Each structure stands twice: as structure tokens, then as C-alpha cells.
């Protein structure tokens, strides 16, 4: 496992949003399963990833598969929210400095997208 993905895992395990902020590149692009267009820039990516931290990271959250190298990681995760099983994939691209330049989230099943979408909108209103 590379330092790049290790830094991501540290940010996830700690729940420390300052660690997340430190590994996002200024022009990072965030691809959400609930938004129709990519969100460009550190401020927007941080906002959406912060909301995702609060919505998805609970005691049931775990990465179940991982493939990574120095520039990209593909992480499959599982979690449960309100009794619903959620399965997803994070696809993360890093630059040569170890900063995240592209972050894509995919979710399944359809009920998970609807549930997480609603909870994300609630969280973004609280954070914003």
C-alpha cells in the first residue's frame, strides 16, 4: 500500500477533517452519485466529502476490497444506514505530491442512492 492511500485511510479512521483537507489538491474534481455534474475545486470537494464522512462513516462502515498503486486507488465499501445495506466504490486519483486530484463515488442499490442523497442534502444544509 502506498503512502498516498495510507494517508486516505488515516483521514477516514480518525474522522479528522483537517487530515482530509490536507490531502486534497486545490483543483480536485469530485464526482457524486447524486449530482449531475462534477464539482471542481477543493472547497466544493471538501464540503461534499465532509458531508459524506458524517453520513456514511458509522460503526458498520468498512472497506472490503482495495486495489491501489502510487496514482490511483479503487476501494469498495459497505455500510448500513437506517437498516439499509449500502455498497459503494471510491475511485481516487493522486498526483505526484500525494494529493487527491479526482474522487469518484459510486453507490448501489438504488435505495442506497436515494437514502444517501437525502441524508447528504440534510447534512450539506447543516454544514453550509
Kinemage of the C-alpha trace (Angstrom):
@kinemage 1
@onewidth
@group {chain A} dominant
@subgroup {mainchain}
@vectorlist {calphas} color= white
{ca unk a 1} P 0.000 0.000 0.000
{ca unk a 2} L 1.386 3.410 -0.935
{ca unk a 3} L 1.715 6.436 1.320
{ca unk a 4} L -0.995 8.152 -0.730
{ca unk a 5} L -3.685 5.619 0.129
{ca unk a 6} L -2.342 5.262 3.675
{ca unk a 7} L -2.984 8.986 4.162
{ca unk a 8} L -6.566 8.500 2.956
{ca unk a 9} L -7.080 5.625 5.396
{ca unk a 10} L -5.691 7.750 8.257
{ca unk a 11} L -8.159 10.518 7.406
{ca unk a 12} L -11.053 8.033 7.310
{ca unk a 13} L -10.150 6.150 10.503
{ca unk a 14} L -9.523 9.305 12.521
{ca unk a 15} L -12.580 11.189 11.277
{ca unk a 16} L -10.313 14.254 11.394
{ca unk a 17} L -11.426 16.606 8.637
{ca unk a 18} L -8.152 18.562 8.819
{ca unk a 19} L -6.383 15.431 7.542
{ca unk a 20} L -8.865 15.294 4.665
{ca unk a 21} L -8.285 18.957 3.860
{ca unk a 22} L -4.519 18.396 3.816
{ca unk a 23} L -4.656 15.699 1.129
{ca unk a 24} L -6.998 17.461 -1.334
{ca unk a 25} L -5.372 19.263 -4.260
{ca unk a 26} L -6.684 22.796 -4.952
{ca unk a 27} L -8.297 21.868 -8.286
{ca unk a 28} L -9.606 18.453 -7.192
{ca unk a 29} L -12.665 17.166 -9.039
{ca unk a 30} L -15.384 15.377 -7.062
{ca unk a 31} L -17.886 13.095 -8.832
{ca unk a 32} L -21.004 12.372 -6.795
{ca unk a 33} L -23.548 9.626 -7.463
{ca unk a 34} L -26.336 12.128 -6.786
{ca unk a 35} L -25.140 15.203 -8.695
{ca unk a 36} L -25.358 15.579 -12.459
{ca unk a 37} L -22.032 17.304 -12.946
{ca unk a 38} L -18.593 17.090 -11.327
{ca unk a 39} L -17.792 19.517 -8.538
{ca unk a 40} L -14.494 21.286 -9.199
{ca unk a 41} L -12.228 22.772 -6.543
{ca unk a 42} L -11.046 21.982 -3.051
{ca unk a 43} L -13.793 23.955 -1.306
{ca unk a 44} L -16.628 22.014 -3.003
{ca unk a 45} L -14.893 18.631 -2.782
{ca unk a 46} L -14.160 19.184 0.899
{ca unk a 47} L -17.774 20.188 1.545
{ca unk a 48} L -19.188 17.049 -0.124
{ca unk a 49} L -16.613 14.695 1.384
{ca unk a 50} L -17.204 16.211 4.844
{ca unk a 51} L -20.916 15.546 4.494
{ca unk a 52} L -20.160 12.007 3.321
{ca unk a 53} L -17.967 11.486 6.413
{ca unk a 54} L -20.900 12.403 8.610
{ca unk a 55} L -23.469 10.352 6.665
{ca unk a 56} L -21.554 7.186 5.770
{ca unk a 57} L -18.894 6.719 8.437
{ca unk a 58} L -20.554 4.832 11.240
{ca unk a 59} L -19.662 1.664 13.164
{ca unk a 60} L -20.704 -0.529 10.232
{ca unk a 61} L -18.555 1.246 7.608
{ca unk a 62} L -15.696 -0.835 6.244
{ca unk a 63} L -13.622 -1.152 3.127
{ca unk a 64} L -13.973 -4.719 1.867
{ca unk a 65} L -11.731 -4.639 -1.241
{ca unk a 66} L -8.870 -2.443 -2.335
{ca unk a 67} L -6.647 -2.099 -5.363
{ca unk a 68} L -4.094 0.687 -5.369
{ca unk a 69} L -0.814 1.962 -6.750
{ca unk a 70} L 1.028 5.287 -6.467
{ca unk a 71} L -1.510 7.236 -8.535
{ca unk a 72} L -4.884 5.529 -8.107
{ca unk a 73} L -6.945 3.562 -5.627
{ca unk a 74} L -10.195 1.692 -6.057
{ca unk a 75} L -11.869 0.984 -2.729
{ca unk a 76} L -15.093 -0.968 -2.295
{ca unk a 77} L -17.003 -0.226 0.890
{ca unk a 78} L -20.057 -1.409 2.771
{ca unk a 79} L -22.095 0.284 5.443
{ca unk a 80} L -25.593 0.265 6.856
{ca unk a 81} L -27.800 3.294 7.404
{ca unk a 82} L -31.263 3.124 8.939
{ca unk a 83} L -31.304 -0.645 8.403
{ca unk a 84} L -30.416 -0.408 4.690
{ca unk a 85} L -27.341 -2.083 3.210
{ca unk a 86} L -25.182 0.247 1.157
{ca unk a 87} L -22.399 -0.872 -1.162
{ca unk a 88} L -20.134 1.592 -2.902
{ca unk a 89} L -16.840 2.260 -4.595
{ca unk a 90} L -14.429 5.159 -4.150
{ca unk a 91} L -12.118 5.757 -7.106
{ca unk a 92} L -9.328 8.101 -6.046
{ca unk a 93} L -6.586 9.602 -8.218
{ca unk a 94} L -3.441 11.138 -6.690
{ca unk a 95} L -0.852 13.495 -8.130
{ca unk a 96} L 2.917 13.071 -7.681
{ca unk a 97} L 2.762 15.058 -4.430
{ca unk a 98} L 0.259 12.627 -2.917
{ca unk a 99} L -2.709 14.994 -3.142
{ca unk a 100} L -6.111 13.805 -4.340
{ca unk a 101} L -6.877 15.235 -7.792
{ca unk a 102} L -10.011 13.264 -8.623
{ca unk a 103} L -12.528 11.492 -6.389
{ca unk a 104} L -15.447 9.477 -7.741
{ca unk a 105} L -18.116 7.768 -5.632
{ca unk a 106} L -20.436 5.080 -6.958
{ca unk a 107} L -23.297 3.605 -4.883
{ca unk a 108} L -25.721 0.726 -5.103
{ca unk a 109} L -28.502 -0.367 -4.812
{ca unk a 110} L -30.931 2.317 -5.984
{ca unk a 111} L -32.430 2.627 -2.483
{ca unk a 112} L -28.927 3.433 -1.188
{ca unk a 113} L -28.561 6.294 -3.678
{ca unk a 114} L -31.940 7.707 -2.644
{ca unk a 115} L -31.239 7.325 1.095
{ca unk a 116} L -27.704 8.707 0.992
{ca unk a 117} L -28.768 11.513 -1.357
{ca unk a 118} L -31.417 12.686 1.084
{ca unk a 119} L -29.109 12.463 4.077
{ca unk a 120} L -26.315 14.233 2.199
{ca unk a 121} L -28.618 17.141 1.332
{ca unk a 122} L -29.658 17.419 5.005
{ca unk a 123} L -26.004 17.371 6.103
{ca unk a 124} L -24.936 19.930 3.495
{ca unk a 125} L -27.637 22.294 4.767
{ca unk a 126} L -26.274 21.893 8.301
{ca unk a 127} L -22.666 22.391 7.182
{ca unk a 128} L -23.470 25.278 4.831
